[in-house]
């Protein structure tokens, strides 16, 4: 009898990985957000997860693991089992900027991550405090040239997208303005409101309430086109700085080596959620442009972004301690 049953047992064992993948997920799935609870990334994750949960048939639980500009949370995901039960909402900082700044990265973006979909693009404007006399980029640049080193620009931290964007603008225009890093968008906005700094760069959702109130002014937007939230604000291209694009973005990634069928299910759930009209509208209301591209498109986007920001870091000789 054992001899007769052996072929069937061997066939069942051979099919077991495929059967396990077909059953995915059979328990809650964890989405790592590599920034603090309540921040833009956390809000974005919580907009998507109800629809992802619906698509997957299991709850997607958001877990904040902040640190190192978005690197810590992605590293937590990379160190988890490659079974699809842990994936991450990465950002430009953790996926394409930090690799160009840090030779001791705990993961390799292209080798260790499996792109699922771009979640959202977040434009970043160049802004000034409402009490400053600047109402255009031309006025700001003229003042910076007349007073080298005396104007300050705020970023959300060393090595952040706003920091690199500011250094990129400096390198292209030749102005000398001083970088002042803050620990996040809220203190950056406060510094602009109090006049502690004159200039700032940050994600649009952080600044939008102050821009609408008129307490902070946008002089240009670092996006390819004008954005609907600020239709009267010109692009950097329009003001004579065509080289600079300061879009931030967030995207969903899993661990490389996760079975293909599971990666496909996660990607399908991600795009389903992002393209849901209600979710897209909520993203838009926050100041973000919804993504929802294919795995191949997102992979190509990441490769292009690695090259772009790596080039900025090298050309501007940006160093972060």
URJOWO-V49851 format. One record per run of one state. SS is the DSSP state (2 for helix, 1 for strand, 0 for the rest). FROM is the first residue (numbers start at 1). TO is the last residue. If there is no record, write none. Layout:
<<SS	FROM	TO> <SS	FROM	TO>>
//
This chain:
<<0	1	1> <2	2	22> <0	23	28> <1	29	33> <0	34	39> <2	40	56> <0	57	59> <1	60	64> <0	65	67> <2	68	79> <0	80	85> <1	86	91> <2	92	101> <0	102	108> <2	109	112> <1	113	122> <0	123	123> <1	124	129> <0	130	136> <2	137	146> <0	147	151> <1	152	155> <0	156	160> <2	161	173> <0	174	177> <1	178	181> <0	182	184> <2	185	194> <0	195	198> <1	199	203> <2	204	213> <0	214	215> <1	216	221> <0	222	227> <2	228	230> <0	231	234> <1	235	235> <0	236	247> <1	248	255> <0	256	259> <2	260	274> <0	275	276> <2	277	286> <0	287	288> <1	289	290> <0	291	294> <2	295	316> <0	317	321>>
//
